[in-house]
Amino acid sequence: MKNSDFGFRISKFFAIILVTGWVFSPAIHGGWVWDDFAEIVRNPVLRDPAGIRKIWLAPAAADYFPLKTTAQWVEWHLWGATIWLTSACIC
């Protein structure tokens, strides 16, 4: 591989990173949307330390997507109701 090829690949990589950041930048300043209040904000299972067990063994949500709900549980315990971090993870 030539140095010019490597430089071109690196520039494409950074261009993709910049465009991706630009596309998702509105999510940083956005608020809760659609079903976020029911799924995240008002969901007592996400705030419960034993909620991870309830997600998999005793589902009580309107939908049963345990992997998605587990990711939401982990996010809630990492940074709570910080909207821009939750939006950045896109769960």
matplotlib code that plots the C-alpha trace (Angstrom):
import matplotlib.pyplot as plt

x = [0.0, 1.3, 1.5, -1.0, -3.5, -3.1, -3.7, -6.7, -8.2, -7.5, -9.2, -12.2, -12.4, -12.4, -14.9, -17.3, -16.8, -17.5, -20.6, -21.9, -21.4, -23.2, -26.1, -26.6, -26.0, -29.7, -30.1, -27.7, -30.1, -33.3, -35.7, -37.6, -39.7, -42.6, -42.7, -39.6, -41.7, -43.3, -40.2, -37.5, -38.6, -41.6, -40.4, -39.8, -37.9, -35.1, -34.6, -34.8, -31.4, -33.0, -34.7, -32.3, -33.7, -37.2, -36.5, -35.6, -37.7, -40.9, -41.5, -44.2, -43.6, -45.9, -43.3, -40.9, -37.5, -35.2, -31.9, -33.2, -34.6, -31.4, -29.4, -31.8, -31.4, -27.6, -27.8, -30.1, -27.7, -24.7, -26.1, -29.7, -32.0, -29.3, -31.0, -28.0, -26.1, -29.2, -29.7, -26.1, -26.4, -29.5, -31.2]
y = [0.0, 3.4, 6.3, 8.2, 5.3, 5.3, 9.1, 8.8, 6.1, 8.0, 11.1, 9.0, 7.6, 11.1, 12.3, 9.5, 10.3, 14.1, 13.4, 10.9, 13.5, 16.1, 13.8, 12.8, 16.3, 17.2, 14.2, 15.9, 18.8, 16.9, 15.7, 12.6, 11.4, 9.0, 6.2, 7.3, 8.3, 4.9, 3.0, 4.8, 7.8, 6.1, 2.6, 1.4, -1.7, 0.4, 2.2, -1.0, -2.6, -6.0, -4.9, -6.8, -10.1, -8.9, -7.9, -11.5, -13.6, -11.6, -9.2, -6.7, -4.2, -3.6, -5.3, -8.1, -7.2, -8.2, -7.2, -3.7, -3.3, -4.6, -2.0, 0.7, -0.6, -0.4, 3.1, 4.2, 2.9, 4.5, 8.0, 8.2, 10.5, 12.3, 12.6, 13.3, 10.2, 8.0, 9.4, 8.8, 5.1, 4.8, 1.9]
z = [0.0, -0.9, 1.5, -0.7, -0.5, 3.3, 3.5, 1.3, 3.5, 6.7, 5.2, 4.2, 7.7, 9.3, 6.7, 7.7, 11.4, 10.8, 8.7, 11.3, 14.1, 12.0, 11.3, 14.9, 16.4, 16.7, 19.1, 21.6, 22.0, 21.7, 24.3, 25.0, 22.1, 21.3, 23.8, 25.8, 28.8, 29.1, 28.1, 30.0, 32.2, 34.0, 33.9, 37.5, 36.4, 35.0, 38.3, 40.4, 41.1, 40.8, 37.6, 35.4, 36.8, 36.3, 32.7, 31.8, 34.2, 34.8, 31.9, 32.6, 29.8, 26.8, 24.6, 25.3, 24.0, 26.9, 25.2, 24.4, 27.9, 29.4, 27.5, 28.8, 32.3, 32.0, 30.6, 33.4, 36.0, 34.3, 33.7, 34.7, 32.8, 30.9, 27.5, 25.3, 26.5, 26.1, 22.6, 21.8, 22.5, 20.3, 22.1]

ax = plt.figure().add_subplot(projection="3d")
ax.plot(x, y, z, "-o")
ax.set_aspect("equal")
plt.show()
